[in-house]
């Protein structure tokens, strides 16, 4: 009799609206495989490359530089959402072909953005990871379509999304059947304009507490300033992020997009060395800088 009363009195567990992304239903950390590496494990993953794919020499040269510095993955935009319709919009499929060449050259997987559900098949045929940019974080038709993909999805936080809203966006992907979801904190819009956005590193802690999904940080878009990227990258490592997405360009001054926030290859190499030295203090590991870092791109 008393046992029945206790059972009736036990409160039901209330699940958040992001049931599949929640630790309530998935208490262990998820690990997303990426080529020879994985996001969410002990290794601190670094994705690096130019904001936009501009030409073969630029893309291949930068790809080789970031590989030699120890990056785990190459990033680059073939489709570029821009605030002004007159800004460089990317090279579309030609850019995807250049990214494929970079993968062939370096052996590293590539991540690139998909902006429209009609482009998913095309981008998926080239990319190893499909990125959802901040402007599309609540494009639910796109998220539903990407949920049907089996390649990993990198989901960036929307410019003004709360953490709960961000996790609900991830839920669309998980509900569609795609379990390989990586979250990216890239700064949110606030009243302060001293940086491009306000990097919310507390969101990393909140997401880790509420969700099993791996989360990386994009200090480039968050700050908009190349000289802020290294300190924010180290802070992301310290706070418990699973990795970084960093903009690197072989010649930032000549970049068609976001050159002011891009590291040059030497700056990136130094940052990777510093991260490798710091990582063990936080229970992580980072690839060491290659002794061949100054080699020219193979012909």
N, C-alpha and C positions, 0 to 999 in steps of 0.2 A: 504493500500500500504506500509506504513512505517512498519507495524507489520510484513509483509511478508519479507521485507528486513532484519529486525532484526533477524527473524528466520533463514534466509539463512546465515546470518553472524555468528551465534552462533557456536563456535568451537565444534566439536565432542569430547566427553570424550575418551581419549586414555587409554585403559585398559592395565595393565601389562600382561606379558605372563602367570602369575599365576592368572587367572581371578577369579576362585572360592575361592582361598585363600586370595584374596585382600579385603581390606576394601571398595574399590570402589563398590563392589557388595554385601558386607556383612559388613555393618558399625558397627554392635554390636559385642561385644566379644562372642566367642563361649565357651560353657561350656561342658566338656566331663565327663559324669557320670562314677564313679568308685566305685562300691559297695555302701557303705553308704556315700561316699564322692564324690567330683567332682573336676576336674582340670579346673581352669579358673574362679572360683567364688571367694568369699572372703577368703575362707580357703586356707592356704598355705600348699600344699600337699607334703609329704615326702615319697619317695619310698626307701626302704633300704633292704640290704641283701648282701650275698657274691657274688663276681664276678662269681664264678662257683659253681655249685652243686657238692659236692665231696662224701658225704655219708649221711645216714639218721641222725646220731647224730649231725653232723656239721650243716646240713640244718635245722633240727627241732629246735636245740638249738638256733641258730642265729635268726630264725624266731620268736621264742617266745621272745627273748631278744628285738628285734626291736618293736614287738607289745607292750610289756610292757613299752617301752620308748615313745610310742605314734605314731609310724609310721602308715601311712594309707594304705600302700601296700608293698608287699614283692617282691624283685627282686632276680634273680638268673639265671645263664646261664647253660642250658643243652647242647647247641651247642655253642662251643667256637671257633671263628675264631682267629687263632694265627699266628704271623709272621713266626715262625719256625714250620716246619712240625713235629718236635720232641717234641714240647711242649704239655701239657695236652689239649686235644681237647673237653673235656666234656663227659658226660655219655649218651647223646642222650635221648632216650625214658625213660631209667631208671631214668635219672635226672628229666624228666618231671613228672614221678610218685612221686618222692620225693617232688617236688614242690606242687603237688596236696595234699600230706600228710600235708605239711606245711600250706596250705590253710584250710584244715580240722581242724588242730590243733588250728589255730589262728582266723579263720573267716575272714582273710584279703585276698583280691584279689591278684593275682600273675601276674608279667610281666616277660617275657623271650624272648630271641632273636630267630628269625627265619632267617636262612642264605640262604635258597634255596627255590625256588617256589615249588619244589617237596615235601617239608616238611611242607607246609602251613597247609594242612588238619590235619596232626598229631599234630602240635603245637597248632593249634586253638582248637583242641578237649580237650586240657589240660589248656591252658592259658586263663586269663581274658583280658590281653592286650598283643599284639604281638609287639615286638621291632625290628626295623630295625637298625642295627649297623652302625657305621660311614663308614666302608669299603663298605657297600652296599647302601649308600645313593643315588647313581646314578645307581643302578642295576635296570634298568627300567622294565625288565621282571618281577622281583620280586615285584616291586611297583605296576605294573598293576594287578598282581595276588592278592595282598593284598587289592587293591581297591575293589575287589569283596567280601571281608570279611565284616562282620557286627560287629565284635568285634573291640574295639579301637586299633589304631596303634600308637606306640611311635616311632617317626622318629628322629634319631640322625643326627646332621650335619656332613657332610663329612669332612675329615681331611683338605682338601684344597678348600672347597666350599665357594663361596661368598654367601651373604644372598639371593640374587636373585636366585642363583642356588638351594639353600636349599629350598626356597619356590616353585620353579618349581618342585622339587621332591615331595613335599607335594601335589602339583597339580595333579600328577599322581594318588594319592590315592583318592583325592576328585573327580576327573573326573571319576574314576571307580565306584563311588557311595558311598564310605565310608566317612561319614561326621565327624566321631569321630577320629580326628587326633590331636596328641600332639607332639609338637616340642621340641627338646632337644639340647641346646648348650652344647657341651662337650669339647670345646677347638679346636683350629686349629693348623696346623703345620706352624711354622715360622722359621726364622734363629736362634732364641734363643733356647738354649738347657738347660737352668737352671731349667726348669720344663718339664714334659713329653710333654705337649702341652701348647699353650698360650690361656688362657681363655678369650674369647671375650665377656665381659659383655655388651659392647656397642651394640652387636648384639641383645640382649634382647630388648633394646630400639628401634632399627631399625625394628625388627620384629613386635613389638607391634604397631609401627606407620604404617606399611604397611599391616599387616595381622590381622585378627580376631582370629587366632588360638592361643590356650594357649601354653606357652613356659616354660619349666623347665630348670634347670641347673644341670650338672653333674660335681661337683668340684673334684671328685676322679680321673676320667680319665684326666681331664684337667691339674691337677697339678702333679699327680703321687706321691704325698707325703702326708701322713696321717696328719702331723701337719699343712698343708695348708688348709685342708678341712673345718674346722670350720670357719676361717676368710672369705674364699671365699663363704661359704654358707650364711653367714650374709650379705655379699656384694650382693649376688644374691637376697636376700629378699629386700634389700634396693633399688635395681635398678628396681624392679617391676616384677621379675620372678614370675610364678605361683606355683613354687614348686622346689623340689630337687630330684635327684637320687644319693644315697650315698652308697658306699660299706662298709659293716660291716661284720666282720668275728669273730666267737667266739674265734679264736686263729690265729691272722694275721701272726704270725711268721711261722706257719705251713701250711699256705694257698698254694694251688697248683697253684694259679693264682692271681697276683696283690696284694699280702699281704702287700707290702710296702705302698700302698695307702689306705688300709682298716682301718677303726676305729675298736677298740674293743668295746664290749657292754657298758662298763662304759663311754668311750669317747662319744659314740653316745647318751647315756642318758643325759650327760651334755650338749651336743649340742642341743638336743631337748628342754631342759629346757631354754637354752639361747634364742633359736628362739621363744619360747612361750612368753618370756618376751619382746622381741624386736618387734614382729609382730604387736601389736596394734599401735605402733608409725608409721607404714606404712600402716595402714588401713587393716591389715590382722589379721587372727587368726590361731593359731597352737595348736594342741592337747597338753594338759598338760601331764607331766610325770605321769604314773600310780603309785599309792601308793604301788602297788604290784610288783614293778619293780624288786625286788630281789627274787621273788618267783622262785622256780625251775620249769622246764618244767613238765607239768602234765604227769603222767604215764598212 
